[in-house]
Amino acid sequence: MSFMKTTALASVLAVTGTAVLADCPVTEGRLSIVGNEFPAIQSVAALAQECMGEGTEASANLTADHQKINVAGMSGNPAEYTSAIIANSSIVALINEDVIRPLDDLIAEYGQDIPDLQKITIDGQVMAIAFMANAQTLVYRADVLEQIGVDVPETYEEVLEAAEMIREQGIMENPLGGAYAAGWNLAEEFVNMYIGHGGQFYEAGTPQVAINNEAGVKTLEMLKALSEYMNPDYLTHDSNATSAEWEAGNVALMNMWGSRSGVLMDEEGSEPQVYENTKVAPPLTVDGGDIPASTLWWDGWTVAKNISDEDAAATFQALAHATSPALLNDKTMGEAVWLIDGYEPAPVNEGVLAATRMGTQPYPMLPYQGLLHTALGDNIADYLQGNETAEQALSDIEAAYTAAAQEKGFLN
């Protein structure tokens, strides 16, 4: 399976094209979306539903658990969901389970003006339409850094130094935040940090995992060092819980998705001292490297395979409209780095834009990467809690991945 490289996102500022001329309102068919729940996706889903006219059906289930339910929800016949909003990693499971359809025919009929940059091509067929770029970058409290007299950190080592100063001076007991919830979130933190250490996930040209090495050990050691400055319940904190900690004024530094920065910088949910001093910065490096310890992502939409052609057409048209220039206004412009004609970067998105300029690597879009991600999420917590060594944790991860890869037929 060959995948289109997503490095084209580095040219996001140069995106040009014409508006998607989808028929709106759609007059027949069904739209049922499953996806994540951050503001940019909420805006897309809302506009798509508005495009569905009288006599049609429209719904959206936006939840942090979307990756746990999207395959099952698209496997029935007919599928419960007519579209899953996905990213680099989560599209792979949908392709492996054969629950989404190629979009080329629908593009020819309804989406001829969709820019090529937005078309995610897999084995020669367009399988998704990307609408935004995303990455995890540094979020910081400018007032707290000024209080301790340090510049904005550029490395994870500088983050640790700043965290110790904040704690020593009694400003905050647990000044670091992060989406370290055991499972998908924790695995993503490992992926970011491992890439920052220059690590390679597999033996060259094979699905044979290769993370039990010096880069793997250093990655786990840095994750543990950071966790010692976090809320003791950090293993339960996903992006929502971490954002709540930030808005409560308990955190001064964290690695967070650019797509969530706008919520942290608006007037809702926190005191002026917090939101007025919330700033974004480029992704961090680690261990003297120059590769950002982050991953570049795209988010996009798909169309289910096990639905009628009428529902597929309705879903395509509604979502094509929802990810066209019709989406962009004063409210939505700052919600994402949009891959949409007419997008004007807002200060809140400087972190993601910096990530593209720094050459942040795309999340590995490989058919077996999801198996490794699951193995990472299931086995890192024991090390962080002091129950085993880094080498033991890495051995456990490799064993779990290998068993899953053999079961799926990727390894003999």
N, C-alpha and C positions, 0 to 999 in steps of 0.2 A: 504494500500500500504506500503510495507516494503522496506526500502532503506539500501543499504550497507553503513556502516559507513566509513568515509574517513580518519579515524585516521591512517590508514596504510601509509599515506603520511609521517608520522613522521619517517618512516624507509626508506625514499627516498634514502639515501646514500648507503643503502644495496641492492639496486635494482640490480639483475643480471638476465640474460636470454640470449637467442640467437637471432640473427637477424631475423626480419620478412622476410620470403622468399616469398614476393609478386612478381607476374609476372610484370615486368616493362621493356619495355613500355607496357601499356595496348593497345590492338589492336582494341577494339570495345567498343562502349558505350559512355556515357556522364557523365561528372563531372561538377557540378555547386555548388560552396561553398558560404555560407553566414556566416559571423563571424565578430569578433571585428578586430581592425586594428593595434594592437601593434606589434612590430617587431617579436616576437616569432611566432605569428599566420601568419604574412606575410611570414615568412620563410617556414612554413609548407605548406601553400597554394601554394607558388611558386614551391616547390619540387613536390607536388601532380600534379600540372598542367604539369610539365616537364615529368612526368611519362606517360601522355596520348599521345599515338602514333599517327601516320598519319591516318587520316580518322575518328578520334574521336573528340568530342567536350569538351572543357575545359574552365572554367571561374571561377572568384571569385569576390564576392562583399563584401569587407571588410570595415566596417563602424562602427562608434560609435553608430549608430542607429540600430544595428543588431537585438536587442531584440524587436524592434518595428515592424520588417518586417519578421522575420524568420517563425513565425506560419503561417501568410498569404501566404508567399512564398512557404510553403510546404503543403498547404491545397488543392491546385488545383489537378486535375487529368488529365494529369501528373503534378507533382509538379514542380514549377519553379526551386527550389534548390534541388539538390540530397543529400546534406549534410549541416547540421548546426554545426558549431563549437560552443560549449556551455561550461557552467561551472555548479557548484553545483546547483545554483538557476535556471538557464535558461532552463535546461533540463526538469524541472517539467512541464512547460507550454506545451512543445512539447508532453510529455507523456499524460497530461490531455486532449489534443486535438487530440490524437491518430494519429500523423503525422509522427512518426518515427517507424522503424521496429526493432524487436529483431535481434541480430547479430550472434546468435549461429550457424546457418547453414553456414553463410559466414565465420565465424571463422574456422569451421570444414574443409571448402574447401580451404580457402586462407590464414588463419591466425593462424595455429596451434601453432606457436612459439611465439605468443603474450603473454608476461608474465601475470600471473593472477592479479598482482598488477594494471595493466592497465585496467582491465575489470571492468566496472561499472555495477554491477548486481542489478536489481530491480525486485522484485517478482520472483526470480529464473531465470531471463533471462538477458543476457548481452545486455544493451541498448546503451552503449557508450564505446569508447576506450579513456582513459585518457592519455595525453602525457606530462603534466607538472603540477607542483605545483605552487601555487601563494599565496601571502598574502600582506597586506598593512603593511609597516613598516616605521620607521623613516628615512627620508633623511635629511642631515644637511650639512651646510657649515662649514668646519673645521676652516677656517680662521676667520670667523665671531665669532665663539664660542671662539677661542683663543683671539680675540680682546677684548671681554668682560670678559674674564678670568673665564669661566665656563666649567665644564666637559660636555660630551655628555649626554643630558637628558635621564632619564630612565622612567619618569612618565609624564603625561600630566600637572601636577602641576608645574614640573620643566620647561616644555616647556613655560608655561605662564610667569614664572619668567624670563626666558631668553628673551622672546619676549619683555617684558617691558624694560629690560636693553638695548636691541638693539634699541628700539624706543627712550628711554631717552637719549642715547648717540648720537642720530642723524645718526645712520648708515643706517637704513631703517625705513620708516614710517609704512609699513605694512609687517613685517618680516615673517608672517606665511602664508602658502599656504595649500590648500586642495581641493579635488574634492567635492565641496559643491553645485554643480548645483542642483536646485530644481528638484525633481524627483528621479530617481534610485540612483544617486550618493549620494544625501543627505540622503536617506533612508539607504544606506550602512554605512554611517558614524554613524547613530543612532544605527544600529545593532552592529557594532564594540564596540561602547562606552557602550551600554547597557550590552553586554556580559562582558566587563571589570568591570562593576559595580556589577556583579554577578546576573544580572536579568534573569528571566525566562519569555519566551514570552507567554506561554499558561498555563492554569490550567493543572495540572498533568494528562497526558493521554487523553487529550481532545483537540479539536480545538478552545476552548474558550479562546479568547485573554485575557492577564492579564499584561498589561504594565503600567496601570495608578496607579503607586505606587511610593515609594520613589526612587527606582533605575531609574525609568523612568524620574522623575523630575530632579534628579541629572545628568542624561545623557543630557537632554535638556539644563540644566544650563551650563554644561561644553562645549557643542557645541557652545552656545552663547558666552561664555567667550573667546573661541578660535577665533570666527568670528570677534571679536572686534579688532583683530590684522591682519585681512586679507584685501585684496583689497575690497573697498566698493561694487564692482560688484561680490562678491564671489558666489552669488546665481546663476550666469550664468557660473561658471567655472567648466567644467568637467575635466577629466584627461588631455586632450590635452591642454586646456587653462591654467591649473595649471602648466603643464610642461613648457609651453611657458613663464609664469611668472618667473619660476625658471631660465630658460636659459637666460632671459633678465637681470638677476642679481637682481631681486626685492625681492627675498624670501630667507630666511636662514634656515627655518625649515618647514617640512611638512610630513604628513602621505601620502604615495604613494605606488602604486602597485610595487612589486618587478620586474614584467615583463616590467616595463617602466624605471627602473633605468639605464639600459645600455645607453639609449638615452641621459640621463642627464649627463652621465660620459664620453661620447665620445667627439671628437673635433668639431663636427658639431653643429651649432646653438648657441654657446655661446663663450664667451671670455675665455682664459686660466685660468684667476683668478677664474672663476666660475667652469668650468668642472674639473680643477685640484684639487679643494677643495671640490668637491661634494662627500660625503661619505654616506654609508648606515649603519644602526644600527638595533638592534632588535625592535620588536613592543613595544609600550609603555604600561604601566599599569596606573591605575587611582584609586583615592580614597583609597589608602592603600591596594588595592587588589593585588593578585599575578597571576591573570588570564589576559593574554594579551588582550588589547582592540583592537582586530583584529579578523579576521576569516581566516581559512585555506581553500584554494580552490584547486580544480583541474580544468583544462581545457581539453576538449576532443572533439571527433567528433562522429557524428551520421550518419545514413543513412536513407533517406526519405522512407516512406511507399508507397506513391502513385507514384511510378516510376516502370519501367520495371525491370525484374530480370537482364537483361543485363546491364542496367544503375547502378543498385545496386552493381553488381559484379565489374564493372569498378570503381565506387566510392570507394568501400571498398579497392580494390587492390591499387589504387593510394594513398589513405590516409594511408593505412598500410605501404606502402613504405616511405611515407613522414614523418612518426613518428617512423621510425626504425633507427638503427645506421647510415644509409646513410645520415641522416639529420645533423649529428654532424661534425663540422669543427671549425676552429679558429674563424670564424665570429659568428656562431650560439651558440657556447658553453656558452657564457656569456649572452645569451638572456633570459634564463629561468632556473629554476630548473627542468631539464628534467627527466621524468620517463622513460628513454631510456637507454638501456645497452650501456656502454661506456661513459656516462656522467661524466665529471670531473668538480667539482664545481669551479666557478670563483669568485674572490673577490666581484664582483658586486652583486652576489647572496647571500652574507652572511646574509642579512636581512631576507630573506625567510627561509634559513637554520636555523637561530636562532629561527624563529617563530615555526618551526617544533620541535626543541629541547625544547622550552618552553611550549609545550603542547597547542598551540593555537587551539581553538575549530573550527571544521569545520562549514561552513555556514549551517544553518538548511535546510536539503534537505527533506522538507515536502511538500505534495501536496497543502497545503493552505498557505505556507510561502510567495509565490509570491503575494497573495492578501494583506497580511500585509505589504509587502515591498512597494506595490503601495500606500496603505493608508498612510504609513509613508512619502513617497516622496511627496504626495499631501498636507500634512497638517502641516509639521514642519516649513515651511517658515514663516507662520503668526506669530508664536511665536518668531522666530529669528528677525523679523522686528518690534517686540514690539506691535503687534496688538491683542494679547491675552496672557493669562497666560499659564504656563507650564501645569497646570492641565486641562485647557480648550483644549489645543492642544492634549493632550493625550486622552481626552474624544472624541474629533473629530476623532482621529485615530481609536479608538476602535469602534466607531459607523460606520465609513466607512468600516472597516474590517468586522464587523458583518453583515452588509447589503450584502456585496459581498459574504461572506461565506455562508449566507443563500441562496442567489441566485444560488450559485454553488452546494448547497446540502450538504455542510460540517457541517452546523448547522441547527437545526430545526427552 
